[in-house]
Amino acid sequence: MATIRPSSDLRNKYNEISEFCNKYNEPVFITKNGTGDLVILSNAEYERLSGKYELSRLLDEALASMKKGTGRPAEEVFAEIEREFGFDRI
């Protein structure tokens, strides 16, 4: 369930909001004059969501490249990864 707080809580109950965000990894929605204004996340949750977004963007880019026929064969890519990171094929 969404946690919604008035903007005055940022000043008066900052520590409480920070503790909630860090403990539960959930956002707190801040309202201003009864209307949605901000969303507050812990640094860890922001990094996690940013990473998911970046991964999704890269996958979309790769799929678009495949559809255009401009991508590289998977075998070539995996061989490069194995060489770069020292993986052995199973």
Secondary structure, 3 states (H helix, E strand, C coil): CCEEEECHHHHHCHHHHHHHHHHHCCCEEEEECCEEEEEECCHHHHHHHHHHHHHHHHHHHHHHHHHHCCCCCHHHHHHHHHHHHCCCCC
